[in-house]
Amino acid sequence: MSAAPSPLPARPRAVIDAHHHIWDLANDLPWLKEERIPFRYGDYSPICRTYMPADYRADTKGWPVTGSVYVEAEWARDKAALESPWVAAVAAREGVPSVIVAWCDFAAPEAGALLASHAAVPIVRGVRHKPAAAAKPADARRGAPGSMDDPRWREGYALLARHGLSYDLQTPWWHLDAAADLARDFPATQIIVNHTGLPADRSPEALAAWRRALEQAAAQPNIALKISGIGLPGRPWTVEANGPVIRDAIAIFGSDRAMFASNFPVDGLVGDFDTIFSGFLTATAAMSDGERDRLFHDNARRIYRF
């Protein structure tokens, strides 16, 4: 006879959602309005609508979300200085989000001024930028302009420490070797890898390479990992598909440097909030209550300096 499955743990006492968005289409968000970009989940027209704290609260109903991290939402880049003050005003009025990750292109001439502008907003904690990346592992090369190796990009990146800001890195796993070098060269700056390193290819070979890349990143103590963004295009979010990815990620980074996030409303394209967070709970059923508390709440609170 096979062993009985582990009982599903109780929901955590408190959740900090480590990555989500809000947006108002009255603002300048080209990718949600007049443009359509290549997107890992395919057609994203269902999220091309205003999504504000009331919508987020409706999606998270039933879960004890006591805090959240807003991550930049691809505003028109010439309006980047307006995004963090707008979100801060919404937060002051609505109580969501708790802290902000803004945007800056570190290689741009105006990077210094933009970082100073973001840092002047009290609830800004970090910056996200997607450095230059290859579309597939075979095309990955070090040293491209706009990449984590680019000297000009690194000059701007160095300013994060001056402002006490962290770095949210969204890049596919085949560039995590560059992230490890960046972390080593700038040990005072916290890096948070977004969306689990984007393990979109679930073939055994690709997952083995993804695990090796995570291990290389995790060897640097100033890199943490957000577990989110692991849906698959055209398929509903299931713990059967994503549980092994979740458990491997935690095994590599440990329960002290990983955290769970919804990526809402974007991941709403593949599953509702309850499905995804119940999946996180199911995937960690064999862990201790303390480990789950860290993954669902404590790590995000510490790393994003609530």
N, C-alpha and C positions, 0 to 999 in steps of 0.2 A: 504493500500500500504506500502511496506517496504521502509525504508529510502535509499536514494541513497548512494552508497559507497563513502568514502572520496576520493577526487582526489589525485593522486599519487604526492607526493612532488617533487620539483626539486632536482636533484642530488646535493649532498653537494659540496661546493666550493673546499674543499680539503679532501683527505682521507689519513689516515695512516693505513696501513694494519698491524694489531697487531700480526700476526702470519703467517709466510710462510717459505718455504724452498727453497734452491737451492742446486744442487749437480752435481758433475762430476763423472761419473763411473770410471774414472781413479784413483779416490781415493778409500779408503778401506771402502766400505759400504756393508757389507755382506748381509743384508736383501734385498738389491736391486740387488744383483749379484748372488751369488751361493746359498743363502738360500731363503726359503719362510717361513714366520712366520704366526701364526694365526692372522687374521686381521679383524677389526670390519666391514669393507666393503666387506669382502670376497676376491675374486681374485683381486690382485692389479698389475698384470703384465703390464697393460698399462702405469704405472708410472715408470717402471723399465728401465729408460732411462735417459741420461744426461739432466738436467733441469737447465738452467743458466739464468742470467738476461734478455737476449734477449727473451727467452721463456716466462719468467714472464711478460715482457712488452707486448708481444703479447697477453697474456691471459687477461691482465688488460686494454687493449686498450679501450678508451672511458670513462674511469673513472679517475678522477684527483688524482691519487696516488702520493702524494708528499713525502712520507716516508714509511718505512716498517721495521718490526722487524723480523729478521731471528731467527728461533728457531732450536736448534741442531737437526741433521738429522740421529742419530743413527750410527755414524761412529763406526768402530771397536774400542772397548773401550780402547785397549792399544794404540790407535792413538788419543785419545781425546785431548791431548795437541796441536795437529797439526790443529784441526778443526777451532778454532777461528782465528789463524793467516791466514789460507787459505781464510776464508770468508772475513776477513778484507782486504786482498789483492785484492780480487774480487771487494769489495765495493769501494776501492780507484780507481780502474780501470774503473768500470762500473756505479758507483753511486747507486747501489742496492746491499745489503740492507743498511739501515741507522744505525741500531744498532743490536747487537748480543745477543742472549741468548745461552750460551754454556752449556756443560754437566759436571757433576761431581757426583760420588757416594760418598755421605758424610760419609758413613761407611767404606770406603776403607782406608788403611794405607796411601796412597799417596794423600788423599783428600786435605790436606793443601798445598802441593806443586802444585797440579793441579789448585786449586783456585787462588793461587798467579800468576801462569802462565796466566790464563785467565784474571785476573784483570790487567795484564800488557798490554793487548791489549786495546787501548783507546776506541774503540766503543763497548766493552763488557759491558752490563748493568746488566746481571743476569745469572742464572744457572737454567737449568731444570734437575730434576731427578724424575723418577717414582718409588716411594717407594713401598715396598712389599704390595700387595693387594690381596684380595680374589676375586674369579671369579664371585661370586654372593652374594647378600645381606645376605642370610641365613648363609653364611660361614664367614662373617666378624667377626674378633676377634681383640681386642686391644693387643698390646704388642709383635707382631711378630718380629723376627729378620729382620732388614732392613726396618722396618716400621717407621712411624713418631714418634712412641713411643720409639724406640730402643735408649738406652743411647749413644751407639757409633755413630749412625746416627746423633743424636742431637749434639754431640760434633763437628762433621764436619759442620753441619748446622750453628752452632754458629759462625763459621768463616766468614759467608757471611757479617755480620755487620761490621767486621773488614775491609773488602774490599769495603764496600758500595754497595754490590750487592743485587739484589732482587731474589726472588725464584719463578720460574714457576712450579707449581704443576700440574702434570697430574695424576689423580686418579679417580676411579669411585665414584659416589656421596655417596656410603655407607661408605666411609672413611673420609668424610668431618667433622665428629665429631672430629677426630684426628687432622685435619687441623685447626679447631677452637682452640683446645688446644695449638697447636704449635704456632699459631699467638698470643695467649694470653701470652705465656711464652717467646716469642721473639718479643716484640712489635715494636722494631726498624727496623725489616726486613719486607719489602713489599712482600706479597704473591699474585701471580696471578694464579687463578684456570684456567686451560686450558680446552678448548672444552666443556664449559658449564656444567662441572661435568659429562659428558658422559651419558645423558638420553636416552639410547638405547631402553629400554623397554618403550613403549608408552601406556601401559595399565593404566587405571585410578588409580589403586592402586600404581603402580610403580611411576607414575608422582606425586602423592600426597607425596610419601616418598621422591622423588627427591626435591620437593619444600621445605619440612621440612629440609632436609639436607642443601640446599642453605641458608635457613633462619638462620640456626645455624652458618654457615660460615660467612654470611653477618653481623652477630652481632659483629664481630671483625672488627674494623675500618681499620686495615692494610691488609684486604683481598679484592682483586678486582676479576673481572670475565671477561674472554674472551669468547664471543659468537661466536663459530665456531664448526666444527666437529660434526654437528647435522644431517648429512645425515643418511639415513637408507639403509641397504644392499639390493641390488636388486631393488631399487626404485629410480626414479629421485628426485632431490631436488625440493620441492614445498613449496610455502608459506602456502598452506593449511595444510600441515603436520607440518611445522616448525614454523609458525607464533605464535601459542599459546605458544610454548616453549620460543621463543624470548621474547614475551611480559611478560611472567611470570618471566623470568630471570631478565629483566629490572625492573619489579615491585619490586622484592626482593632486588636487589643490588642498584637500583636507577640509574639515568642517569649520576651520577658522578663517579661511580665505575664499570661500564661495558663498554666494547668496542667490536667493530666488527672486525673480522679477517677472512681471506680466507682459511687458512690452505692449500694453494696451494703448490705443485700440487696435494696433497693427496685428497682434497675434489673435485678436478676435476674428480674423479671417479664417483661422483653423480650429478654434475652440473657444468656448466661453470661459470666463475667469474661473468659475467653479470647477470646470473640467480640468483646466491646467493646474490650478493650485491643489486640487484633490489628487492629481497625478503626481505632483511633487511630494505630497504626503504619502501616497502609496509607495512611491519609489524609495522612500526613506524609512519604511516601516521597521526595518531591522536595526535602525540607529537608535541611540538614546534620546530621551527628551531634551537633554542639554544640547546635543548636536543639532537637533531640529530647531531649537530656539535660536541657535546661532545662524543657521541657514535662512530661517524665515524672518529674523528680526535683528539679532544682536550685531552681526557682522556689518550689515548695511548702516546701522546706527553709528558704529565705530568708524567705519571707513569713510562715510560721508559726513562725519563730524556733526551729528545732530545736536 
